[in-house]
Amino acid sequence: MALQGVDALLLSVGADLPYFCGYQAVPLERLTMLVAPQNGPAKLIVPILEAPRVVEHPEMFTVLPWSDGQDPVALAAGLLGGAKKIAVGDQMWAGFLVDLIALFPAAEFCRASEITAPIRMVKDAAEIAVLRKAGAAVDRIIADLQAGLMPLVGRTEGEVASEIAQRIRDEGHYKANFTIVASGPNAASPHHDPGKRVIQYGENVLFDIGGTMFGPDGVGYCSDITRCVHIGAPPAEFAELYAVLHASHAAGVAAATVGTPCQDVDAAARKVIEDAGMGEFFIHRTGHGIGVEAHEHPNMVAGNLLPLEVGHAFSVEPGIYVPGKWGARLEDILVATPDGPDAMNLVDHHLAVVEG
């Protein structure tokens, strides 16, 4: 904050709040906000009905409950004094920001992530341990899918997704964040919402699953993995597509070394697909950061010149999507180390063939 001339940091709903103070705000219309001046004690403004949920840390912050009928924005403003530059949480409700701007018309407002993202990007040993545990948990689910232990043919995508979501919780996550089950032509939609389509013999099914698992400090960390299975022997054209995808993923992983700019990881994975003449079908970045959020910094994307540092956690997940026909994606979570990328997901990367 001092280096960037930020007088106060305001964290409301979003992942920054639990990361820095251990409290997960309910995303209500009632304001919850951690007010952290550059100089002076931090205060956590919280609705009085939510105050019993706060685990207090007096050495870090003081809790200031407020009641209906009070103006919590004015309460926060009273703690800011003559702040000239104020960093606000990226997920703060826009209404609260509008009210703050009206109270501080001469102040400069900026994103809190300019302060918080560089800290959150670098994971320590305890955080990596939770990411590894969460990764191993979803690996076990995917391994069962690859072994044909979860019936697919004749069931709807939604039914399979519901079973996987329960497995995610059974494997130690406190919640399932997403369960993409995309069969046949639906796999050409990277964020397909599983529905009533019945899975058929002779087609590919893409699984992208993840959840949030509590660490020892009570802060949740995310898992995220993508694998594909083909029901019955794949046609030669799809097998060729998957071989290109597999090589692209390996190239992206190999490039993810400390000191390498994030955009170079994207470029390494993308080049393999482009060289195979399929570049038009790779329609998203190669990866995203992960931690207390499923998607956070750093992103493996063109234009991101940030060099990878020890402790950066991120995905490598190239995909090839042919509209109306089929699609495939392959994803692992990695942590940058001095010895190269450390994979949080170890389950087989090859296209699994199952019979039902």
C-alpha positions in Angstrom: 0.0 0.0 0.0 2.8 2.4 0.9 4.6 1.7 -2.4 1.5 2.4 -4.4 0.3 5.3 -2.4 -2.8 3.6 -1.2 -4.2 5.1 2.0 -6.9 2.5 2.7 -7.8 -1.0 1.6 -11.6 -1.9 1.6 -12.4 -5.6 1.3 -16.0 -6.7 1.1 -17.6 -9.9 -0.5 -15.1 -12.0 -2.5 -12.1 -14.2 -1.7 -9.8 -11.4 -0.5 -11.7 -11.1 2.8 -11.4 -14.7 4.0 -7.8 -14.9 2.7 -6.7 -11.9 4.9 -9.0 -12.1 7.9 -10.5 -15.6 7.9 -14.1 -14.5 7.5 -16.3 -15.5 4.5 -18.9 -12.8 4.1 -22.4 -13.9 3.1 -23.1 -11.9 -0.2 -26.0 -10.0 1.2 -27.4 -6.5 0.5 -26.1 -5.7 4.0 -22.5 -4.4 3.9 -19.6 -6.4 5.3 -16.3 -4.6 4.9 -12.8 -4.8 6.2 -11.4 -1.3 6.4 -7.6 -1.5 6.5 -5.8 1.8 6.6 -2.1 2.0 5.6 -1.5 3.3 9.0 -3.7 2.3 11.9 -5.8 -0.6 13.1 -8.1 -2.6 10.7 -11.8 -2.8 11.4 -14.3 -5.4 10.2 -17.7 -3.8 9.7 -20.3 -6.6 9.8 -24.1 -6.8 10.1 -25.0 -7.5 13.7 -26.9 -10.6 12.7 -23.8 -12.0 11.0 -21.4 -11.0 13.8 -21.7 -14.4 15.6 -20.1 -16.1 12.5 -16.9 -14.0 12.8 -13.9 -15.6 14.5 -12.3 -12.7 16.1 -8.5 -12.0 15.8 -7.9 -9.0 18.0 -4.3 -8.9 17.0 -5.4 -8.3 13.4 -8.7 -6.4 13.4 -11.6 -5.2 15.6 -15.2 -6.1 14.8 -17.7 -3.3 14.4 -21.3 -4.7 14.2 -24.0 -2.5 12.8 -27.8 -2.7 13.1 -30.6 -2.2 10.5 -31.3 1.5 10.4 -27.7 2.5 10.6 -25.7 3.6 7.5 -22.8 1.2 7.2 -21.2 3.1 4.3 -21.1 6.2 6.5 -19.6 4.1 9.2 -16.8 2.9 6.8 -16.3 6.4 5.6 -15.8 7.6 9.1 -12.8 5.3 9.4 -11.1 6.6 6.2 -10.3 10.1 7.4 -8.7 12.1 4.6 -7.9 9.1 2.4 -6.9 10.3 -1.1 -6.3 6.9 -2.8 -8.6 4.0 -1.8 -8.3 0.4 -3.0 -11.7 -1.5 -3.2 -12.3 -5.2 -3.5 -12.8 -6.3 -7.1 -16.1 -8.1 -6.1 -17.6 -5.3 -3.9 -21.2 -4.6 -4.8 -21.3 -1.6 -7.2 -23.9 0.1 -5.1 -21.6 0.5 -2.2 -18.8 1.8 -4.4 -21.2 4.4 -5.9 -22.1 5.5 -2.3 -18.4 5.8 -1.4 -17.6 7.8 -4.5 -20.3 10.3 -3.5 -18.7 10.6 0.0 -15.2 11.0 -1.4 -15.6 12.8 -4.7 -11.9 14.0 -4.7 -10.4 10.5 -4.0 -8.9 8.2 -6.4 -10.3 4.6 -6.4 -8.4 1.6 -7.6 -8.7 -2.2 -7.6 -7.7 -4.0 -4.3 -6.2 -6.8 -6.5 -3.4 -4.4 -7.3 -2.4 -4.9 -3.7 -3.7 -8.3 -2.9 -3.1 -10.4 -6.0 0.7 -10.4 -5.8 0.4 -11.8 -2.2 -2.3 -14.4 -3.0 -0.5 -15.6 -6.1 2.5 -17.0 -4.2 1.4 -20.1 -2.2 3.3 -21.2 0.9 3.9 -24.9 1.9 0.6 -25.1 3.8 -1.4 -23.8 0.9 0.3 -26.1 -1.5 -0.5 -29.1 0.8 -4.2 -28.3 0.6 -4.1 -27.9 -3.2 -2.3 -31.3 -3.4 -4.9 -32.9 -1.1 -7.8 -31.4 -3.1 -6.1 -32.5 -6.4 -5.7 -36.0 -5.2 -9.4 -36.1 -4.2 -10.7 -35.2 -7.7 -8.0 -37.5 -9.2 -9.8 -40.5 -7.5 -13.1 -39.5 -9.0 -11.6 -39.2 -12.5 -9.8 -42.5 -12.1 -13.1 -44.2 -11.5 -14.6 -42.6 -14.6 -11.6 -43.7 -16.6 -11.9 -47.2 -15.3 -15.6 -47.4 -16.3 -16.8 -47.6 -12.7 -19.4 -44.9 -13.1 -22.2 -45.8 -15.6 -22.6 -43.2 -18.4 -24.6 -44.6 -21.3 -28.3 -44.1 -21.0 -28.0 -41.5 -18.2 -28.4 -37.8 -18.7 -25.5 -35.4 -18.3 -27.3 -33.9 -15.3 -27.6 -37.2 -13.5 -23.9 -38.0 -13.9 -23.0 -34.4 -12.8 -25.1 -34.8 -9.7 -23.3 -38.0 -8.8 -19.9 -36.4 -9.4 -20.9 -33.4 -7.2 -21.7 -35.8 -4.3 -18.5 -37.6 -4.8 -16.6 -34.3 -4.7 -18.1 -33.7 -1.2 -17.6 -37.3 -0.2 -13.9 -36.9 -1.0 -13.4 -34.1 1.5 -14.4 -30.9 -0.3 -17.0 -28.8 1.6 -18.6 -27.9 -1.7 -18.6 -28.7 -5.3 -17.8 -25.6 -7.4 -18.6 -27.0 -10.8 -19.3 -30.4 -12.5 -19.1 -30.0 -16.3 -20.3 -33.2 -18.0 -20.4 -32.6 -21.8 -21.2 -35.4 -24.2 -20.9 -35.6 -27.9 -21.4 -32.2 -29.6 -21.9 -30.6 -26.2 -18.2 -31.0 -25.5 -17.6 -28.2 -28.1 -18.9 -25.7 -25.5 -16.1 -25.2 -23.0 -18.4 -24.3 -20.1 -21.3 -26.5 -21.1 -24.1 -26.7 -18.5 -25.0 -30.4 -18.1 -28.6 -31.0 -18.8 -31.1 -33.6 -20.1 -29.1 -34.9 -23.0 -28.7 -38.7 -22.7 -25.1 -39.9 -23.1 -24.8 -42.3 -26.0 -22.4 -45.1 -26.9 -19.7 -44.2 -29.4 -19.1 -40.6 -28.2 -16.7 -38.6 -26.2 -17.6 -37.2 -22.7 -15.6 -34.3 -21.3 -15.5 -34.0 -17.5 -14.3 -30.7 -15.9 -14.8 -30.9 -12.1 -13.7 -29.1 -9.0 -14.6 -28.1 -5.5 -13.3 -26.2 -2.4 -11.5 -28.0 0.5 -10.8 -26.4 3.8 -7.2 -26.0 4.9 -6.1 -26.2 8.6 -6.7 -22.4 9.0 -10.3 -22.7 7.8 -9.7 -21.0 4.5 -10.9 -23.0 1.5 -8.7 -23.9 -1.5 -9.9 -25.2 -4.9 -9.4 -28.2 -7.1 -9.9 -28.2 -10.9 -9.3 -31.0 -13.3 -10.4 -31.9 -16.9 -10.3 -35.3 -18.5 -12.1 -37.0 -21.4 -13.3 -40.6 -21.9 -14.6 -42.1 -25.1 -17.4 -44.7 -24.9 -16.2 -47.4 -27.3 -13.3 -47.1 -29.6 -12.8 -43.5 -30.9 -12.9 -42.7 -34.6 -9.5 -42.0 -36.1 -10.3 -38.3 -36.5 -11.1 -37.8 -32.9 -8.1 -39.9 -31.8 -5.9 -37.6 -33.9 -7.4 -34.6 -32.3 -6.8 -35.9 -28.8 -3.2 -36.8 -29.7 -2.6 -33.1 -30.7 -4.3 -32.0 -27.4 -2.1 -34.3 -25.4 1.0 -33.0 -27.0 -0.2 -29.4 -26.5 -0.7 -30.0 -22.8 2.7 -31.5 -22.4 4.3 -28.5 -24.2 2.5 -26.1 -21.9 3.6 -28.0 -18.8 7.2 -28.2 -20.0 7.2 -24.4 -20.6 5.9 -23.6 -17.1 9.2 -23.0 -15.4 10.2 -20.3 -12.9 11.1 -17.1 -14.7 9.1 -17.9 -17.9 6.6 -15.2 -18.8 3.0 -16.5 -18.4 2.3 -15.7 -22.0 5.0 -18.0 -23.1 3.3 -20.9 -21.4 0.2 -20.1 -23.5 2.2 -19.8 -26.6 3.9 -23.1 -26.2 0.6 -25.0 -25.8 -1.0 -23.0 -28.6 1.8 -23.6 -31.1 1.2 -27.4 -31.1 -2.5 -27.0 -31.9 -1.8 -24.3 -34.5 0.9 -26.4 -36.2 -1.6 -29.2 -36.5 -4.0 -26.9 -38.3 -6.5 -26.7 -35.5 -5.7 -23.3 -34.1 -9.1 -21.9 -34.8 -10.6 -24.4 -32.5 -8.6 -23.4 -29.4 -10.7 -20.5 -28.2 -9.5 -19.7 -24.7 -6.4 -19.0 -22.7 -4.2 -21.9 -21.7 -4.6 -21.5 -18.0 -5.6 -19.5 -14.9 -4.3 -19.1 -11.4 -6.0 -21.1 -8.6 -6.1 -20.9 -4.8 -9.0 -19.6 -2.6 -10.7 -19.0 -5.9 -11.0 -21.4 -8.8 -10.0 -18.6 -11.1 -7.5 -16.0 -9.9 -4.1 -14.6 -10.9 -1.8 -15.5 -12.7 -3.3 -16.2 -16.1 -1.5 -18.1 -18.8 -2.6 -15.8 -21.6 -1.2 -13.8 -24.4 -0.1 -10.3 -23.2 0.7 -11.4 -19.6 4.4 -10.7 -19.3 4.5 -11.7 -15.6 7.3 -14.2 -15.0 6.3 -17.3 -13.1 7.6 -17.3 -9.5 8.1 -20.1 -7.0 4.8 -20.8 -5.4 2.6 -19.7 -8.3 -0.3 -22.1 -8.7 -2.1 -22.4 -12.0 -3.8 -24.6 -14.6 -2.6 -25.8 -18.0 -5.7 -26.7 -19.9 -5.6 -26.5 -23.7 -8.8 -27.4 -25.5 -9.9 -28.2 -29.1 -13.6 -27.6 -29.9 -15.2 -28.3 -33.2 -18.7 -26.7 -33.2 -21.6 -29.1 -33.6 -19.3 -32.1 -33.7 -17.1 -32.7 -30.6 -14.5 -31.2 -28.3 -11.8 -32.1 -25.8 -9.8 -30.5 -23.0 -7.0 -31.7 -20.8 -6.2 -29.9 -17.5 -3.9 -30.2 -14.5 -3.1 -27.8 -11.7 0.6 -27.0 -11.3 2.7 -25.2 -8.8 5.9 -23.5 -10.0 9.0 -24.8 -8.1 12.8 -24.4 -8.7 12.9 -27.9 -10.0 10.1 -27.4 -12.5 6.3 -27.5 -12.4 4.9 -29.7 -9.6 1.6 -31.3 -10.7 -1.3 -31.5 -8.2 -3.1 -33.9 -10.6 -1.5 -37.2 -11.5 -4.3 -39.3 -13.0 -3.7 -40.6 -16.5 -3.6 -38.0 -19.3 -4.4 -40.4 -22.2 -7.9 -40.7 -23.7 -9.6 -43.4 -21.7 -11.9 -45.8 -23.6 -14.8 -47.3 -21.6 -17.6 -49.5 -22.6 -20.5 -47.8 -20.8 
